[in-house]
């Protein structure tokens, strides 16, 4: 299950977004789904999500998106190895 960046952008400051995110994570984990939070941009967001039980995050906090001209050669080199 993925949590969209629109919801993530409000946590942890926005109490409604934080409560909804916690509820979604708990529901998904209760159903044995892996939860992926998209659009994580701050350490505070990552810490909140980790405490709520979300183990997988994506976003600019970890690495900014690269253009195809940068990514394609990296993937080709990795596949060739």
C-alpha positions in Angstrom: 0.0 0.0 0.0 1.3 3.5 -0.8 0.7 6.6 1.1 0.6 9.6 -1.3 2.9 12.6 -1.0 -0.1 14.9 -0.5 -0.8 13.2 2.9 2.9 12.9 3.8 3.5 16.6 3.2 1.3 17.5 6.2 3.0 15.2 8.8 3.9 15.5 11.5 2.7 19.2 12.0 -0.9 18.7 10.7 -2.6 16.6 13.4 -5.4 15.5 11.0 -2.9 14.3 8.4 -0.8 12.6 11.1 -3.8 10.8 12.6 -4.9 9.6 9.1 -1.4 8.4 8.3 -1.1 6.5 11.5 -4.5 4.9 10.9 -3.6 3.9 7.3 -0.3 2.4 8.4 -1.9 0.5 11.3 -4.7 -0.8 8.9 -2.2 -1.9 6.2 0.1 -3.5 8.7 -2.8 -5.4 10.3 -3.6 -6.8 6.9 0.1 -7.8 6.3 0.6 -5.2 3.6 3.9 -3.4 3.3 3.5 0.4 3.5 5.4 2.7 1.2 5.3 6.4 2.0 5.9 8.6 -1.1 7.2 12.1 -1.1 9.2 12.1 2.1 11.3 15.3 2.2 12.3 15.9 5.8 13.8 14.0 8.7 10.8 14.8 10.8 8.5 13.1 8.3 10.8 10.0 8.2 11.0 9.8 12.0 7.2 10.1 12.3 6.6 7.4 9.7 9.1 5.1 11.3 7.5 5.5 14.8 4.1 4.8 13.2 5.4 1.5 11.7 6.2 2.5 8.1 9.5 0.9 7.1 9.7 2.0 3.4 9.9 5.6 2.2 10.7 7.3 -1.1 11.4 10.9 -1.7 13.8 13.7 -2.1 15.1 13.2 1.5 17.0 10.1 0.1 17.8 11.2 -3.4 16.4 13.6 -5.8 15.0 12.4 -9.1 17.6 12.2 -11.9 17.0 12.7 -15.6 16.8 9.7 -17.9 20.2 10.6 -19.4 21.8 10.0 -15.9 19.8 7.0 -14.8 20.0 4.9 -18.0 23.8 4.5 -18.0 23.8 3.6 -14.3 21.2 0.9 -14.9 23.0 -0.5 -17.9 26.3 -0.6 -16.0 24.6 -2.4 -13.1 22.9 -5.0 -15.4 26.2 -5.6 -17.1 28.0 -6.3 -13.8 
